Structure formats: C-alpha cells, structure tokens
Amino acid sequence: MSENNIPYKIYLEESEMPRNWYNVRGDMKNKPAPLLNPATLKPMTAKELGAVFCDELVQQELDNDNCYIPIPEEIRDFYKMYRPSPLVRAYCLEKKLGTPAKIYYKFEGNNTSGSHKLNSAIAQAYYAKKQGLKGVTTETGAGQWGTALSMACSYFDLDCKVYMVKVSYEQKPFRREVMRTYGASVTPSPSESTEVGRRILEKHPGTTGSLGCAISEAVEAATSTEGYRYVLGSVLNQVLLHQSVIGMETKAALDKYNIKPDMIIGCAGGGSNLGGLISPFMGEKLRGEADYQIIAVEPASCPSLTRGKYAYDFCDTGMVCPLAKMYTLGSNFIPSANHAGGLRYHGMSSTLSQLYADGLMEARSVEQTAVFDAATQFARVEGILPAPESAHAIRVAIDEAVKCKETGEDKTIVFGLTGTGYFDMVAYQKYNDGEMSDYIPTDAELEASFATLPKV
Amino acid sequence: MSENNIPYKIYLEESEMPRNWYNVRGDMKNKPAPLLNPATLKPMTAKELGAVFCDELVQQELDNDNCYIPIPEEIRDFYKMYRPSPLVRAYCLEKKLGTPAKIYYKFEGNNTSGSHKLNSAIAQAYYAKKQGLKGVTTETGAGQWGTALSMACSYFDLDCKVYMVKVSYEQKPFRREVMRTYGASVTPSPSESTEVGRRILEKHPGTTGSLGCAISEAVEAATSTEGYRYVLGSVLNQVLLHQSVIGMETKAALDKYNIKPDMIIGCAGGGSNLGGLISPFMGEKLRGEADYQIIAVEPASCPSLTRGKYAYDFCDTGMVCPLAKMYTLGSNFIPSANHAGGLRYHGMSSTLSQLYADGLMEARSVEQTAVFDAATQFARVEGILPAPESAHAIRVAIDEAVKCKETGEDKTIVFGLTGTGYFDMVAYQKYNDGEMSDYIPTDAELEASFATLPKV
C-alpha cells in the first residue's frame, strides 16, 4: 500500500535523533512576556525562581536568546529507550475517508507513561539530580504527568512526591499504582501533610480537591523541605523547550522523505505538546524560510485561545504562583465536570499565547462528542486507542481531510497523537453508552470569570 | 552508551519484515500429535474442524509439512501499522545488574491490545473475511485476546462476539470498554444467549463463570449461527504459526548486527508467544545448523511443563472441544485464585509439548512474588511496565544475567516481553502493599487432577 516508498511508520535511526532542543523564543521578535512576582508585579528574577525550580531549569525558563540548547547525553540515553517515536502515515484512515489528503501523525504514546510528558519529566529529573537534590514534588490530576515524573525519578534514583487531586486518587487507583510501582509516594490532595492542605481541609472538610490546591501543596512541600524543588509538566517555557524533541524528530523524519507539510495540528491544554510539535516549523515561519498553517485545537468547554483574554493571570487557582501573561479564562474558571478529556487548564503557555497574538497560528475549539466520534473512527482503522486529549487533534485532522475530499486538494496534514486512552475508559464508556453530553460555557460565565483577573 | 554500534532499539525496515510465517512443524522429525475427536478418538478431519474454524485456518492447523506459509498482503499491511516491534538492548538493566551478559528483549506491547495477541487475531480475522463470513466468536478471560480480536475485526468490518468470563466482565470494565469501542459485542459468561449458558445458570445461579464455560458458549454461538466461526488465541498450531512473526523479526534483527544469542527465554501459558519467539531458532536447532538454550517459563502455581503429564486431554473444562496431546495438569485443574498473572491454562501447545518431550527445550517454574520483584526492577530501569505474564520471562532473564556476573560469562540472552501491565494494576497494588502471596499446588492436588484425564 505504501506509495512513493513512504513506509507506514518512519523511524529515525538513533544517529539521526536530535542532539539539541530548539528554543523557539530565540527566533521570536516579540518575546513571551516575563513571569511576574505576584507581590511586587516585577519580573521574577533567577534567584526568586531558584527557590522553587532547579537552577538550570531557571536558566532555560529565562533564556529568550539561544535557539539551540544541547540535550545532555544522559537524557539522550534515556530518550533512546523509548524514542524516536514513529511518524506514522495514516494510510488506513485516508482510505476510509476517501481523501486525497496525506495524513501523518507523530505518536508519543508508546511508553509506559502513555504520553509525551516523559520528554520533559526526564529532563527535569536529570537537572534535579545534577544539582544534587534529594527529590522533587509535583501535582497531578488525571495522572499522566505524575506517571511520567515517577518513571524519570526512578531512573535517576530521586525521591518523587506526587500530590494527586483526591477525586482522581480515589477514582483512578490504577494510575496511582503505576506511580507507586515506580517508587513515588502519592498523597491525595488536600492532605494533612502541608499547611495549605490543613487549612483547606479545615475550611472544606469534604472537599475532593482541585489541581490548584494540589499545586499549592506541591510547591509548599518543595520549598519547605531541604534538597527538594518543584516541577511542572506544562505551560512553562522550559517544558516547551524539552518537548521540542517531538517537532525536531517530526521535521527530520519528514525531511528524510522530502515531505513538506501544509498544516500542523495539535491539541492544546497548557501547550506542552503543541508547542513542542510545532517548534521547528514555527522557527522556519519566524525566519521567513517556509510557511505552514498551524492549528491549535482546544475543547469547546475550556476555550482559552478562542474565547479567553490575553492578560496576566495566576497559573494556579490558589494564586500563590507567579503571574503569567497568557490567553486565559481566569484562574477561577473550572470546566464542566462532564468534560472527559484533559486540556482542562484555564490558561495557555506564554510562548504560544504570544505566537497566537501575533497571528502566527490559528485555534479551533471542538465539542467532546465530536472528539470521541473521531477517536473511535481513528481507533477502528489505525489500531491505536487515542487519549481524549489527542483526539481533539484527530477531530480537526479528519475535518481538514474531508474538506480536501470536497475540494480535491491533496494537502499534507501532520498532527500530534500525544498519547493513549487506556486510563480514560470511563469516558469511552459514556460515549459507547450514548450518555456523553457537550458543554459550552456561556458568555456570562466567562465574563464573571474574567472579572477575577488580577489588575496588572 | 551503545557499544559496537548496537542501538538501544533495533527496528527492521519495512522492506526487511518477514513475508512468510515459519511453520516449525515442517522441520520436526516427531510431529505434534493430532487433535482427536472426543467421540470417536480418531484424528479430527479437515471437514470436522471446518465446522468450527475457518477453512484456511484448518489447513494451517493440519499442515505439518510446509515450512514457509506466505503472509497475505492484507495482513502484512496491518502488521505495518504496529510492526516491526523493536528488539531492545537492555543496556540499563545490564548496568543495574552489573552483569557482563548482553540482554535483548523483543517488545510486543506497543499496540492497543497491549500484547502479541494481535499477530494471530488479524490473521484469523482476515481468513474469516476471505471466506465471506459475517463474524467470529471467541472467549476472553483477562481480556487481552478479546481486545486484539476486536481490533482485528473492526479493521476487516467483521462482527465480533466476545464471551467474557463474568468475573472479569465485572472487575475489568475498562477492558470491556476497549472491546466495545472497537465495535465488539461483549457478553458476560455464562449468559442466557446460549443453551449451554442457560443450563449452567440454571444449575449454578450465582456463578461468576470460567474460561471453560466461556469457550463452550463461544463455540456454540459460532456453530449455531450461519456465517460465523470460532477463533482461539493460543494453544493451536495455527496460532503458533502466526506468532512466528515475532521470532522471524527477532532473528532478522539479530542477524542484521551479527548477534548470536546463547539463550532464548519466553513465558508460556498456552504457548503462543513462546512458540512464535523461538520458532526460527528451533528450526535451526532441528536442522542441526545452530544450537541455542531455549527456556520456557511458567508459574509455579500452574506448572504444566514442569509438573504436568504428557497425555491426551480436553482443551476446555467443558470437555466439548477436541482432545489434544500435551503437557497438562488435567482440564479440571484451576490455579489458585491468588495468582495474579495470566498463564493460567491447564495445558500447553501440542507443538511445544512435543519439542519439550524431545528434549529440545527446557522449562522452569517461578513464584509470583519473585515475578513481581523482577517486573518492578525492570520497570524502574527500562521504563516499560511489563504484564505479569511477560515478567515470568524477565525473572529468568535476570537470574541468568546474575549467574553470568558470578561466572564472568558474557552470554547473549534474548527474551520475549509479550505485553504491558496497564490492566494488571490490582496485582501490582497487592505487590506494592506487600500483600502478595505464593502458591504451589501439592502433589496430592495434581494427582487428583490427573485422575480426571480421559482414557485414550
């Protein structure tokens, strides 16, 4: 079936794997706005950030100039255990759709964490180890990031403390056990182990927790314990930098077969996958070397790019973290509980926000029933059961391929398949049983949430 | 870290993928004993088998002569979506163990079914489609085989009826939902939908089912419905034939780098993975071209090779299927409920049984706590969370690598990593909580079970 000798799956050789991360900020004319200290409203200094994050990661966070950052050999060795990830030609999906479009997807789910999160987890664990730290703390909601970090920490023999939103801790015991198997300690949040946790429990004895609360606990645990730092799985510049390995590999694989994509599509929650996938393509665009249509796909239930405000906001609902300038729905915005996938974050990476504000990429929002339609359609012909997050990108890729069928264009579409849906079967069950519903916040709801934006 | 230019993961090119399955029976001097009709005790004819199985699969089942069977292009196209699977050099495990041994594993878990089962599922679905059938029926216990078959049937647009042991249906809703997502109908067994199911429910109203009962229901559903056949995921000669793709790829990958293994290790339940992995190596051994130490690893709780009898026995506990000559614990043998992994089958592939009887391979049994020790040790350095079944092979691979450390030998060890453990977290939790126990059947228990062997 392979045409023009393009295989179903393009794997780079080990020798072709990227030796550098690409820092898109180096090529941006309008740099992403700096993080602000919430007390002083002045840009966070390296010293201030160093109390929370590892020193080298702080440097990466603040580096708006260097385009290429060498990937340390120890990280490249770990990457070799599960990377390069395949760039797959979706021949079977194309055939099923009867489209002249050529569809490729970069599949990041073939590792035990089940997603691309491992690319940054291993980097952050490495720098923590290099700094001589004992361990790191983090929060996790659904558990993908916590799993990735647990794996990375066990590899470098670092202690890993995960604060897991209590409702997930109870409803997703399997995720919890994967983390424990990798040696992490997993604490349901809010907990008695931190001051902020105790305060919240006193005020709301029956609470099942929130991501914002878990972040606050993880940050407190890191900053109050000798030899620990806090790590985060998305949103930050450093995370997008590490995730650029996705895009670098994708570009190298396409170049190997002289394939030039017309559009690149990725789902967007905090932006780690999308930012990584598009980075080298965006670089070419910024340097005027090539043009691509770049599309961020977000849930209609949590539409930060398509309906949010571009403003400084808190990164956490607890409002203890620095302020970031980003497209945001307001840090008090909580997506409807009926939303099944991830991508529930109220804001968006500052880097992507700036690129979007500058008109360098588009955004679309999709409803979840349509997303699961696409997920099921994809699974049945391409074999892989996608994570609901990833299926947002599948939805738009299918829509675009169907448009090509109508117009007769043979566009080349590349999308990011960030992970697998093994731990999302409750949502699939709802869909299979015809009990999934859609939810779009009203303008009034968003206005109420915008009203809580800090005055900066 | 890669030495001698051997990468962490050896991927074959698409053009290097096997175009034939290898049928080890063609090279065996002592052929496996034929299936017998339980009523007449005479070898099952093609016609008799054709009432239950697809015609071409019957031919493959009975073919003891042809060494190479071409893989149809449609199956090769499907294989290209998730194969070749990587042959991984376990550099990190070697380093952790401090062993001079070189350890490789063939990883079959990188597809949504999570295991090697898909290799035969797609072949069986293809032949059913080719025969113009409407659909197939099968049973599933833990759900790996049912998932693989659901994926294969959705690809070929075949109806798929899965009888799932009731206790698993209720305790493993996620597995069930994966199958439903691929369009399969999943019925808890025993059910009201078959005569045998109704009979069992009448006799044992509260029963949670068994694999033997689910097999009986699936066979009845196939033989009583126009346009349906029954399919099975292990034990049969045809299944080992399809699984030879594992061994063919492994050998091609090793040959590519001039690597000659000293020993090949695989877990063994019904024998599908082990039989597939070792097939081309066993072929060389049978033809006197090379020698390898080949080790089957089974659970101490279900030790068919190490403590079973080599005799004709029923393949199912319902005693409706043909008799097979194999190492068996008796079709009434039920492994202790505390056994966490798969590999719970009372018998063993006839082909492997004959090879074992002829002294061409060894067998070892291991206890489950030791298996989970190995699984956890492996996961923490190699990243992949193994299925408990696969971890049986890891246990012996580690034991052999540690022996090499003691003796200073730099043996090359290859083992089969058949799948991932995402759906086995209840067992991992028991292990993490220190609540896992071991169980070895007593001689008296085995003798009692042997007493029920049919007189042939």
Boltz contact constraints between the chains, C-beta under 6 A:
constraints:
  - contact:
      token1: [A, 1]
      token2: [B, 77]
      max_distance: 6.0
  - contact:
      token1: [A, 7]
      token2: [B, 14]
      max_distance: 6.0
  - contact:
      token1: [A, 8]
      token2: [B, 80]
      max_distance: 6.0
  - contact:
      token1: [A, 8]
      token2: [B, 81]
      max_distance: 6.0
  - contact:
      token1: [A, 11]
      token2: [B, 11]
      max_distance: 6.0
  - contact:
      token1: [A, 14]
      token2: [B, 7]
      max_distance: 6.0
  - contact:
      token1: [A, 77]
      token2: [B, 1]
      max_distance: 6.0
  - contact:
      token1: [A, 80]
      token2: [B, 8]
      max_distance: 6.0
  - contact:
      token1: [A, 81]
      token2: [B, 8]
      max_distance: 6.0
  - contact:
      token1: [A, 81]
      token2: [B, 383]
      max_distance: 6.0
  - contact:
      token1: [A, 82]
      token2: [B, 383]
      max_distance: 6.0
  - contact:
      token1: [A, 110]
      token2: [B, 110]
      max_distance: 6.0
  - contact:
      token1: [A, 112]
      token2: [B, 383]
      max_distance: 6.0
  - contact:
      token1: [A, 112]
      token2: [B, 384]
      max_distance: 6.0
  - contact:
      token1: [A, 112]
      token2: [B, 385]
      max_distance: 6.0
  - contact:
      token1: [A, 151]
      token2: [B, 383]
      max_distance: 6.0
  - contact:
      token1: [A, 154]
      token2: [B, 380]
      max_distance: 6.0
  - contact:
      token1: [A, 174]
      token2: [B, 425]
      max_distance: 6.0
  - contact:
      token1: [A, 177]
      token2: [B, 425]
      max_distance: 6.0
  - contact:
      token1: [A, 177]
      token2: [B, 428]
      max_distance: 6.0
  - contact:
      token1: [A, 177]
      token2: [B, 429]
      max_distance: 6.0
  - contact:
      token1: [A, 180]
      token2: [B, 432]
      max_distance: 6.0
  - contact:
      token1: [A, 181]
      token2: [B, 376]
      max_distance: 6.0
  - contact:
      token1: [A, 181]
      token2: [B, 428]
      max_distance: 6.0
  - contact:
      token1: [A, 376]
      token2: [B, 181]
      max_distance: 6.0
  - contact:
      token1: [A, 380]
      token2: [B, 154]
      max_distance: 6.0
  - contact:
      token1: [A, 383]
      token2: [B, 81]
      max_distance: 6.0
  - contact:
      token1: [A, 383]
      token2: [B, 82]
      max_distance: 6.0
  - contact:
      token1: [A, 383]
      token2: [B, 112]
      max_distance: 6.0
  - contact:
      token1: [A, 383]
      token2: [B, 151]
      max_distance: 6.0
  - contact:
      token1: [A, 384]
      token2: [B, 112]
      max_distance: 6.0
  - contact:
      token1: [A, 385]
      token2: [B, 112]
      max_distance: 6.0
  - contact:
      token1: [A, 422]
      token2: [B, 422]
      max_distance: 6.0
  - contact:
      token1: [A, 425]
      token2: [B, 174]
      max_distance: 6.0
  - contact:
      token1: [A, 425]
      token2: [B, 177]
      max_distance: 6.0
  - contact:
      token1: [A, 428]
      token2: [B, 177]
      max_distance: 6.0
  - contact:
      token1: [A, 428]
      token2: [B, 181]
      max_distance: 6.0
  - contact:
      token1: [A, 429]
      token2: [B, 177]
      max_distance: 6.0
  - contact:
      token1: [A, 432]
      token2: [B, 180]
      max_distance: 6.0
